[in-house]
């Protein structure tokens, strides 16, 4: 067995790995965000995984992705979202670390094992909003459908968050999830990341090559890019390049002004440069929100 196969057991391990990157960012004097719970959430196993697998490029990508999700989530809450639903929440600490309205409902859904672990680690800590955790297998369509029907009654403007989730879905599964979400009247916004086929291929040639042996498979990098979701009820509002943002924020060897030369996340997926984009979508049943042609404050 290779080092990767020996160290990764299941997708829950990637949540521990991600927490290590948040812990490292928190220690920086110029941190883009601070997560005082990340070290505990990662635990010894998370640091063991990171020690075996991590490199500087991965760390930058995960940190910038987290930053972009933070910025978009905060802005959507300010614009009136009253329920945030984090599908595949893993060890995300946002309900504890972000400035949130106490009235906000935040619902985390993931496997029962990772949620029990999270409950144990954070026992005694107080969330900054009305936090609820729900054990859910996102691949179980019947359970998923019942969960969504209940959620739709919980708020007027619901934001769905999928961070590090769809990469494990086959295209048909991602399409089914998108269509199901779009079918609910109060599911108005959706934040997720999309990777280009070139990035997906690179992931499968590196960590993914051995991770497949333990059932971890990177599968979703649609050639259409964000346009993949159009036929399934979602319109792209804006997409933010992880690489372009990293350059602008001085997290790469390139000069900060070089981000102006980098392409944005292509709406239709056509781009010769491999890209990872954090994207905000609007449900087509809601009020249309045109895609911005210029960066929003705090984003790129």
N, C-alpha and C positions, 0 to 999 in steps of 0.2 A: 504493500500500500504506500502511496505517496504521502508527503507531509500534509497536503490539502485534504485527502480522503481521511486521514487519521484524525485531523483536528476538527473538521466539520461533521456534525451528526445530522442536523436537520436545519430547516429554515429559521428556527428560533435562534440558532447560533449566530445568524447574520444580524439579529437584533442586538445581541451582546456585543458583537463586533462594532456596529454602528455607535453604540454607547461609548466605546473607547475613543472614537473620533470626537464626540461631543465633549468628553472629559478633557482631551488634549486641547481643544479650542478654549475651554473654560479657563485653562491655566495661562493662556496668552495675555500679555498686557494690552494687546490690541484686539481682543476677542470680538468677533462679530455677534456673538450671543454667549450667554453663560448658563450652564446647566449644572447646578450644584449637586444634582442627584445622579449624574451620569456615571461616576466612578463606582458608586454602589450598585447601580443597575448592571453595569458591565460585569462586575464581579471578577474573581480570579480567572474564570474560564474565558471571559471576554478578552482579557489582556493576554492570555495564552494564545488565543486565536489571532489577535492582532500581531503579536510577536512573530508568529509563523507566516502570516500572509500579507501584512500591510506594507505599503510603500507610500512615498510622499504624494504621488499623483492621486492615489486612492483617497488619502486623507483629505486632500484639497477638494476633491469632487464631492465627498460626503458632507464636508462642512459647508460648502457653498450651496449644495442642495438643501440642507437644513435651513440655512439663512434665507434662501428664496422662499421656501415654504412658510417660514415665520412671517416674512414680510407680507406675503399674499394673504395668509390667514388673518393677520392683524387688520389689514385693510378691509377685508370682507366683513369682519365683525363690526368694524367702525361703520360700515355701510348698511348695517341692519341685520346681518345674520343672527338668528337667535338659537340655532342648534348647529353644532359641529359634530359630524360623525366621522370618526377615524377608523377606516376599514383596514384591518391588518396593522393595528396600532403598535404591536410589538412593545418595545420598552421606551416609547416616546414619553418625554417628561413635560410637554408643553402645558398641560393643565396646572402644573405646579410652578413653572418658571416664567410663563408669560404674564403680562399685565392683561387681565381679563375681567369683564363685568361679572359680578357675583351672580347675576341672574342668568348668565349664559349656560345652556345645557351642553355638555360635552360628553359624547358617548364613544367609548372605545370598544371595538369588536376584534376579537382574535381568538386563537385556540385557548382552550381551558388551561393547559399547562403553563404557557407563558404568562397568562393573566394571574394565575396563582402565585407564580414566582414574583411578579411585579407587586402584587398585594403584600407579600411577605416583606419585600425590600422596603416598600414605602409606608409600611404600617406606622401610624403615628404622625405622618406628614399630612398637611392640609392642602387640598386643591384650592385654587383661586376661583373656581366656578362650581357649578353643580355637575359633578363627575359621576358617571355610571360606566361600569364595565360589563360587557356581555360576551359570553363564550359562544363563538360562532365559527363554523367551517364555511368559508366563503365559497367553496366548491360544492356544497350541499345546496342545490337550488331550492328545494322545498323550504328548508330552514331559513335560507337567505330571503326568500320571498315573503315569508311570514314576518321576519324581522323588519324588512323594508315597509311593509304595510303598516306595522305598528309605528315605525319612525315617522311616517308621513303625517301622522296625527299629532305629533309632538311639537311642531313649530310651524311658523309661517314662511320663513326663509331659511332653508337648510343647506348647509355647505358640506359636501362630501370631500374627504381627504384620503388619498391613496398614495402613500410614500413608500417606495421600495416594495410594491405589491404586484403590480401588473407585469413586471418583468418575468414572473414565474408562470404567467397565464399563456396558454395557446391563443392565437388570434381569435379563434371562434369563441373561446371562453371570455376573452376581453370584450368582444362584440356583444355577447349575451348579457354580460354585466352592465355594459353601457346602456343597452336598450332597456333593461329592467329598471335601472336608476332613472332614466329619462321618462319612464312611464308614470312616475309619481309626481303629483301636482306641486308639492312643496320642495322637491329636490331641485334647487335652482342653480347652484354653482358646484363645480367639481375641480379640485386641484390634484394634479398627478404629474409624474415625470414620464417622458417619452424618450427612448434612445433610438438612434439611427441603426440600420442594419449593420453598418461597419462596426459600431460600438458593441452591438450584441455579439457579433462574430469574435471580436477581441475578448470579450468577457468569457465566451465559451472556449477560447483557446488558452486562457490563463486559468483562473480559479475554477471556472465552470467545467473544464475538461475532467478534473478529478472529482469535483462535487457531484457530477452525474452519477457516480458510483454509489452515492448514498441518497439518491433520489432528489437532489437539488438540481434543477434544470432552469437555465435562463432561456426563455422562449419568445418573448414579445419585443420586437423591434420593427414595427411596421414600415414598409417602404413608403407608404403614404404619409408618414409622419403624423402630426396632429389631425390631418384631414381624415384619418382612419375613422374618427369618431363621428364625423358628419352624418353619415347614413344611419347612425344609431341614436340620433337625437341631440347631439351636442355641437355647439359652435365655439370655435376658438376665440377667446377674448384677447389673450396675449400669451406669448411664450418667451421665456427668458433662458438664454444660453448659459449653462454652467461655466463653460470655459471663458466666455466673454465677461461674465461677472467676476470670475476669479482674476482675470487680467486687470479689470477696472479697479478691483480692491487690493491690488498689489500682492496677490497670492501665487503668482507665477514669476519666472525669471524675466518675462517680457515687461517692457515699460507700460505703465498704466494707460497711457494714451493709445496703446496698440489695440485696445478693445474697440476703438472706433473703426478699425479696419476689418474686424471680424464680422462674419455674417450673423444675422439673427437666426433664431430657430425658424426653419422654413415651414410655412403653413401647409405646404403640400408635400413635404418630405424631400424635395429636390435640393440637394446641397452636397457638393463634392467633399466638404470637410466633415469628418465624423463629429457628431454632436449629441449632447444630452440636454434636453430642455425641460424646465419646470413650467407647466402650462396651466392656465386658468380657462375653464370652459363655462359656457352659459347654456342652460337647457333651452332648447328651441321653443318650448311651450311658454317660457317666461318672456320678460321684456328684452328685446334684442339689445345686446351691448356690443358696439363695434370694436374691432381690434384696434388697439392704439398703434400708431405709426412711429411714436417716439417713446423713449423710456419714461416710466413713471418714477416719481421721486423715490429714491432708496433702492431702485431696482436697475436692471440694465437690459 
